[in-house]
């Protein structure tokens, strides 16, 4: 099977925010062990900025705040981070033999938002796997500013899992999994071992941001798990420092962490791409009858059901579709521009280009 493993900055650094070589060694050893059993692994990693800070005489406490400097730090750190991974992989190989080779894949939101580039990323990662290479994926922080970056690799990992047809997504963090409440604030909080459906209540319980060394928190992981579930991918959220955690997650061991089940009827690849990968350029508001037709009858959105719109969009752009209460319940590729919408007739968003969003 294909397994996507994501590890965040907080799980790769020490208390001073410096890359912890021992932590990297643990992850690479576990990934290599799973690969040796016949599985294909894609590793999604954070840590480029953390790796670059010491090289420039900075610490996590001195971490720059302006995007341009952070991009420069990431440029320095990305090479060092990859070198650390490769050194640890080489150390695992018996003397005189070649170890597992890591191949760097840097991605940006535009790589997922553009269908042609999306397919190119998939082809590249799949070819690396065919060649026996460990693809190491990271967001391309050196060229992505705050307006065009995801800012957390959990979402990227979920999209990569769907993109390569993975069966398991393993999100490694500094917590044991998802709890009924934030265990840092509520001592009675207990670990949730299995989740069948991610809902708004669960997202609220997942809380806000994580440690000050990472960009994501448990909420981003639960959101990523929901994306993966709709792609037909089982997700495990577990502690990076747990012994044998990757293999245990792949095997489906009980108590490894929190397991989020894959939906029995996943969305198609194209609809996952529309629903989660493409950024929205605007909103279209519809009446209650149109909402029922889209949700209950899998219909196309017709112009007669449209009551208004927000934003400027062109034909083939992605738009959110909102019901009478203003809440977005679907997303699709629109056939007309915002300027043409008021005078449009017939189909505005075809059913093949529309996905009803998970609640």
C-alpha positions as CSV (number, residue, x, y, z in Angstrom):
1,X,0.0,0.0,0.0
2,X,1.0,3.7,-0.3
3,X,1.4,5.5,3.0
4,X,1.7,9.2,3.5
5,X,3.5,10.2,6.7
6,X,3.5,13.8,7.8
7,X,5.8,15.2,10.6
8,X,5.6,18.7,11.8
9,X,8.2,21.2,13.1
10,X,7.3,20.7,16.7
11,X,8.1,17.0,16.4
12,X,11.5,17.6,14.7
13,X,12.9,20.3,16.9
14,X,14.1,20.6,20.5
15,X,12.9,23.1,23.1
16,X,15.2,25.7,21.5
17,X,13.6,25.3,18.1
18,X,16.7,23.6,16.6
19,X,16.4,20.5,14.4
20,X,16.8,17.4,16.6
21,X,18.9,14.9,14.7
22,X,17.7,12.1,17.0
23,X,14.1,12.9,16.1
24,X,14.9,12.9,12.4
25,X,16.7,9.6,12.8
26,X,13.7,8.0,14.5
27,X,11.3,9.0,11.8
28,X,13.7,8.0,8.9
29,X,14.3,4.6,10.6
30,X,10.6,3.9,10.9
31,X,9.9,5.0,7.4
32,X,12.7,2.9,6.1
33,X,11.4,-0.1,8.1
34,X,7.9,0.2,6.6
35,X,9.4,0.6,3.1
36,X,11.4,-2.6,3.6
37,X,8.2,-4.5,4.2
38,X,6.9,-3.6,0.7
39,X,5.0,-0.5,1.3
40,X,5.6,2.8,-0.5
41,X,6.0,5.9,1.7
42,X,5.7,9.6,0.9
43,X,7.1,11.8,3.7
44,X,5.6,15.3,4.1
45,X,7.8,17.3,6.4
46,X,8.0,20.8,7.9
47,X,11.2,22.2,9.4
48,X,12.9,24.2,6.7
49,X,12.8,27.5,8.7
50,X,13.9,25.7,11.9
51,X,16.8,24.2,10.0
52,X,17.9,27.5,8.5
53,X,17.8,29.7,11.7
54,X,21.1,28.3,13.3
55,X,22.9,28.5,10.0
56,X,22.3,32.3,10.0
57,X,23.2,32.7,13.6
58,X,19.5,33.0,14.8
59,X,17.5,31.1,17.3
60,X,13.8,30.3,17.5
61,X,13.5,33.3,19.9
62,X,15.0,35.5,17.2
63,X,12.7,34.1,14.5
64,X,12.1,36.9,12.0
65,X,8.5,38.1,11.4
66,X,8.7,39.6,8.0
67,X,7.9,37.1,5.1
68,X,10.9,38.0,2.9
69,X,13.4,37.1,5.6
70,X,11.5,33.9,6.5
71,X,11.6,33.0,2.8
72,X,15.4,33.5,2.9
73,X,15.7,31.4,6.0
74,X,13.7,28.7,4.4
75,X,15.9,28.7,1.3
76,X,18.9,28.1,3.5
77,X,17.2,25.6,5.7
78,X,15.5,23.4,3.1
79,X,18.9,22.1,1.8
80,X,20.1,21.5,5.3
81,X,16.9,19.7,6.2
82,X,17.1,17.4,3.2
83,X,20.8,16.7,3.9
84,X,19.8,15.7,7.5
85,X,17.2,13.3,6.2
86,X,19.6,11.8,3.6
87,X,22.4,11.4,6.2
88,X,20.1,9.5,8.5
89,X,18.9,7.3,5.7
90,X,22.5,6.6,4.6
91,X,23.3,5.7,8.2
92,X,20.7,2.9,8.1
93,X,22.2,1.1,5.2
94,X,24.6,-1.8,5.8
95,X,28.3,-1.0,5.1
96,X,29.0,-1.0,1.4
97,X,25.4,-0.8,0.3
98,X,23.2,2.0,-0.9
99,X,20.5,3.2,1.4
100,X,17.1,4.6,0.7
101,X,17.3,7.7,-1.5
102,X,15.3,10.8,-0.7
103,X,13.9,13.0,-3.4
104,X,12.8,16.6,-2.6
105,X,9.4,17.7,-3.9
106,X,8.5,21.3,-3.1
107,X,4.9,22.3,-3.7
108,X,2.7,25.4,-3.6
109,X,-1.1,25.9,-3.5
110,X,-1.0,26.7,-7.2
111,X,0.3,23.2,-7.9
112,X,-3.0,21.8,-6.5
113,X,-5.3,24.6,-7.8
114,X,-4.3,24.2,-11.4
115,X,-5.4,20.8,-12.8
116,X,-2.5,20.4,-15.2
117,X,0.1,21.1,-12.5
118,X,-1.8,18.9,-10.1
119,X,-1.5,15.9,-12.4
120,X,2.2,16.7,-13.0
121,X,2.9,16.6,-9.3
122,X,1.1,13.3,-9.1
123,X,3.1,11.9,-12.0
124,X,6.4,13.0,-10.4
125,X,5.7,11.5,-7.0
126,X,4.4,8.3,-8.5
127,X,7.6,8.0,-10.7
128,X,9.8,8.5,-7.6
129,X,7.9,5.7,-5.9
130,X,8.4,3.5,-8.9
131,X,12.1,4.2,-8.8
132,X,12.3,3.2,-5.1
133,X,12.8,6.8,-3.9
134,X,11.4,8.3,-0.8
135,X,9.6,11.5,-1.9
136,X,10.1,14.2,0.8
137,X,7.4,16.8,0.3
138,X,7.3,20.3,1.8
139,X,5.6,23.6,1.0
140,X,7.8,25.8,-1.1
141,X,8.2,28.5,1.6
142,X,10.9,30.3,-0.4
143,X,8.5,31.6,-3.0
144,X,5.1,31.5,-1.3
145,X,4.0,34.5,0.8
146,X,1.2,34.6,3.4
147,X,-1.4,35.3,0.7
148,X,-0.6,32.3,-1.5
149,X,0.6,29.7,1.0
150,X,-1.3,27.1,3.0
151,X,0.9,27.6,6.1
152,X,0.5,24.1,7.4
153,X,1.6,20.8,5.9
154,X,-1.4,18.9,7.3
155,X,-3.6,20.0,4.4
156,X,-0.8,19.4,1.9
157,X,-0.4,15.9,3.3
158,X,-4.1,15.1,2.9
159,X,-4.1,16.3,-0.7
160,X,-0.9,14.3,-1.4
161,X,-2.6,11.2,0.1
162,X,-5.5,11.6,-2.3
163,X,-3.3,12.5,-5.2
164,X,-1.2,9.3,-5.0
165,X,-4.0,7.0,-4.0
166,X,-2.7,6.3,-0.5
167,X,-4.6,4.0,1.8
168,X,-3.2,5.5,5.1
169,X,-2.3,9.0,6.1
170,X,-0.2,9.2,9.3
171,X,-0.1,12.7,11.0
172,X,2.6,12.7,13.6
173,X,2.5,15.4,16.2
174,X,3.6,16.2,19.8
175,X,0.2,14.9,21.2
176,X,-1.0,11.3,21.6
177,X,-4.0,12.0,19.3
178,X,-7.3,13.8,19.5
179,X,-8.8,14.3,23.0
180,X,-12.3,15.1,24.1
181,X,-11.0,18.6,25.2
182,X,-7.6,20.3,25.2
183,X,-5.6,18.2,27.7
184,X,-3.4,21.2,28.4
185,X,-6.4,23.0,29.9
186,X,-8.7,20.1,31.0
187,X,-7.2,17.3,33.1
188,X,-10.3,15.2,32.6
189,X,-9.8,15.1,28.8
190,X,-9.5,11.6,27.4
191,X,-8.1,10.2,24.1
192,X,-10.6,9.5,21.3
193,X,-9.3,6.3,19.7
194,X,-11.7,6.1,16.8
195,X,-13.6,8.7,14.8
196,X,-16.2,7.7,12.2
197,X,-17.2,11.1,11.1
198,X,-15.6,14.6,11.6
199,X,-18.3,17.1,12.5
200,X,-18.3,20.7,13.7
201,X,-18.4,19.7,17.4
202,X,-15.2,17.6,17.0
203,X,-13.5,20.4,15.2
204,X,-14.3,22.7,18.1
205,X,-13.0,20.2,20.6
206,X,-9.8,20.0,18.6
207,X,-9.0,23.5,19.6
208,X,-6.6,26.1,18.2
209,X,-3.0,26.3,17.4
210,X,-0.3,23.9,18.7
211,X,3.1,24.7,20.0
212,X,5.0,27.9,19.3
213,X,7.4,26.0,17.1
214,X,4.8,24.8,14.6
215,X,2.3,26.5,12.3
216,X,-0.6,24.1,12.8
217,X,-2.5,22.6,15.7
218,X,-4.9,19.7,16.3
219,X,-7.7,21.5,14.5
220,X,-5.6,21.5,11.3
221,X,-5.0,17.8,11.6
222,X,-8.6,17.0,12.2
223,X,-9.5,19.1,9.1
224,X,-6.9,17.3,7.1
225,X,-8.3,14.0,8.3
226,X,-11.7,15.0,7.1
227,X,-10.3,15.8,3.7
228,X,-8.6,12.4,3.6
229,X,-11.7,10.6,4.8
230,X,-13.7,12.0,1.8
231,X,-10.9,10.8,-0.4
232,X,-11.2,7.2,1.0
233,X,-8.1,7.4,3.1
234,X,-7.8,6.2,6.7
235,X,-6.0,8.7,8.9
236,X,-4.1,8.1,12.1
237,X,-3.1,11.1,14.3
238,X,-0.4,10.0,16.8
239,X,2.6,11.0,18.8
240,X,5.8,11.2,16.8
241,X,7.9,10.0,19.8
242,X,5.8,6.8,20.3
243,X,8.0,3.8,19.5
244,X,7.2,2.1,16.2
245,X,4.4,4.6,15.6
246,X,4.5,4.5,11.8
247,X,4.3,0.7,11.5
248,X,1.6,0.5,14.2
249,X,-0.4,3.1,12.3
250,X,0.0,1.2,9.0
251,X,-1.1,-2.1,10.7
252,X,-4.1,-0.4,12.3
253,X,-3.0,-1.2,15.9
254,X,-5.5,-0.2,18.6
255,X,-4.4,2.6,20.9
256,X,-1.7,3.9,18.5
257,X,-3.5,7.3,18.6
258,X,-6.7,8.5,17.0
259,X,-7.9,6.8,13.9
260,X,-10.3,8.6,11.5
261,X,-12.1,6.2,9.3
262,X,-12.3,6.6,5.5
263,X,-15.8,7.2,4.2
264,X,-17.2,4.0,2.5
265,X,-18.2,6.0,-0.6
266,X,-15.4,8.5,-1.3
267,X,-15.6,11.4,-3.6
268,X,-14.0,11.0,-7.1
269,X,-10.5,12.4,-7.6
270,X,-11.9,15.3,-9.6
271,X,-14.4,16.2,-7.0
272,X,-11.9,16.1,-4.2
273,X,-9.7,18.4,-6.3
274,X,-12.7,20.8,-6.7
275,X,-13.8,20.6,-3.1
276,X,-10.4,21.0,-1.4
277,X,-7.6,21.9,-3.7
278,X,-8.9,24.8,-5.8
279,X,-9.3,28.2,-4.1
280,X,-12.6,29.9,-4.3
281,X,-12.9,33.1,-6.4
282,X,-16.3,34.1,-5.1
283,X,-19.7,33.0,-3.8
284,X,-23.1,32.3,-5.4
285,X,-26.2,32.5,-3.3
286,X,-29.2,30.3,-4.1
287,X,-32.7,29.8,-2.8
288,X,-33.9,26.9,-0.7
289,X,-35.3,25.0,-3.7
290,X,-32.0,25.1,-5.5
291,X,-30.2,24.0,-2.3
292,X,-32.5,21.0,-1.9
293,X,-31.9,20.1,-5.6
294,X,-28.2,20.1,-5.2
295,X,-28.0,18.3,-1.9
296,X,-30.8,15.8,-2.3
297,X,-31.0,15.1,-6.0
298,X,-27.4,15.7,-7.2
299,X,-28.6,18.3,-9.7
300,X,-26.8,21.0,-11.6
301,X,-27.2,24.5,-10.4
302,X,-29.6,26.4,-12.7
303,X,-29.7,30.2,-13.1
304,X,-33.3,30.3,-11.9
305,X,-32.2,29.3,-8.4
306,X,-29.5,31.9,-8.1
307,X,-30.3,34.9,-5.8
308,X,-27.0,36.8,-5.9
309,X,-23.3,36.6,-5.8
310,X,-20.1,38.0,-4.2
311,X,-16.7,38.6,-5.7
312,X,-15.3,38.7,-9.2
313,X,-15.0,35.4,-11.0
314,X,-14.6,34.2,-14.5
315,X,-16.0,31.1,-16.2
316,X,-14.3,27.9,-15.0
317,X,-13.3,29.5,-11.7
318,X,-14.2,27.8,-8.4
319,X,-17.0,29.3,-6.4
320,X,-18.7,28.5,-3.1
321,X,-22.4,28.0,-3.2
322,X,-24.4,29.3,-0.3
323,X,-27.9,28.7,0.9
324,X,-30.5,31.2,2.2
325,X,-28.7,31.4,5.5
326,X,-25.4,32.4,3.9
327,X,-23.6,29.2,4.8
328,X,-21.5,27.6,2.0
329,X,-22.8,24.1,1.4
330,X,-21.2,23.3,-2.0
331,X,-18.5,24.3,-4.3
332,X,-18.1,24.1,-8.0
333,X,-16.6,25.3,-11.3
334,X,-18.9,28.1,-12.6
335,X,-19.7,28.3,-16.3
336,X,-20.3,32.0,-16.4
337,X,-18.5,35.1,-15.1
338,X,-19.8,37.2,-12.2
339,X,-20.6,39.9,-14.8
340,X,-22.7,37.5,-16.9
341,X,-24.4,35.8,-14.0
342,X,-27.4,38.2,-13.7
343,X,-28.4,37.6,-17.3
344,X,-27.5,33.9,-17.4
345,X,-30.0,31.2,-18.2
346,X,-29.6,27.4,-18.0
347,X,-26.8,25.7,-16.2
348,X,-24.5,27.8,-14.0
349,X,-22.6,25.0,-12.4
350,X,-22.9,21.5,-13.9
351,X,-23.3,18.6,-11.6
352,X,-20.1,17.0,-12.8
353,X,-18.2,20.1,-11.7
354,X,-20.0,20.5,-8.3
355,X,-19.4,18.9,-4.9
356,X,-21.6,19.1,-1.9
357,X,-19.2,19.9,1.0
358,X,-19.0,17.7,4.1
359,X,-20.9,19.2,6.9
